[in-house]
Each structure stands twice: as structure tokens, then as C-alpha cells.
Amino acid sequence: MSVLVGGMGGASLLLVALVFHRIAGRIRSGALTRNPLAGVRTAATMRSDAAWSAGHRAAEPLMRVTARVAAIAGIATLVPALALRVAGVADSVALVPTLVVFAVGCAAFLGLTTWSAVLADRAARATPPPSEHGG
């Protein structure tokens, strides 16, 4: 069971790390435009293209950190579960540290993701509102 939890949990954190890394790269290159799927979508960031860009530029460095933390947490979840299994540690004993590492990794990821969204929202709110007359 610990190997299953470690494998699924570790793989999911590694997948999230890859997604955040790709999004951060698209932000840095300017390729992430307003869309319904990827990025920080708050009322402030969705207000205009300028607000979207400003918000995401502000969040991008922390999004890169978030991707790294998720990757480290994924590896830190997967490797000990496998190592404990190979060492012959009973599943009932190995499950506890696996779950603890996974939970800590998820908490760190969620905290950093929330902080990134707050940074994006603040930067977007600081941009001037779009002109009502298009000019």
C-alpha cells in the first residue's frame, strides 16, 4: 500500500511540477495569453490583457519555485516508499512516513500556489483599468 500511495502521490506531484514549470515558461516568454485553462484567473487578472500580463509576470518567479517544490516533494514521496518496501519494512509501518511526506509536499504546493495567486491578483489590481472608449 505504501508503494501505491508513494507511486501515485509522487507521480501526481511530479505531473503538477511539470505543468507549473511549463506555465511559468510560457509566462516568461510572453506566450501565455488570457485563456480559460491555464494561469491565475481572478477578477483582477481577467480584467484586461495588461492586468493579465502584469499579474502573471509578478507570479512567475514564485511559480517556478512552486514547480521545484512539487518536484522535490514528488521524489521525496516516491523514493522513500520504494526504499522502505525494498528494505522489507512492513506496509503498515512504511505507509505513515509516505503519507506524512506526501501531505507536507501537498501543503507546501498549495501554500505556494495560493501565494502566487495573491501576488498575481495584487499586481493586476495595480494596473490601470481598461479604457471604456478603447483609447
Secondary structure, DSSP 8 states (H G I E B T S, - for coil): -HHHHHHHHHHHHHHHHHHHHHHHHHHHHT---S-SSSS---TTTTS-HHHHHHHHHHHHHHHHHHHHHHHHHHHHHHHHHHHHHHTT--HHHHHHHHHHHHHHHHHHHHHHHHHHHHHHHHHHHTS----TT--
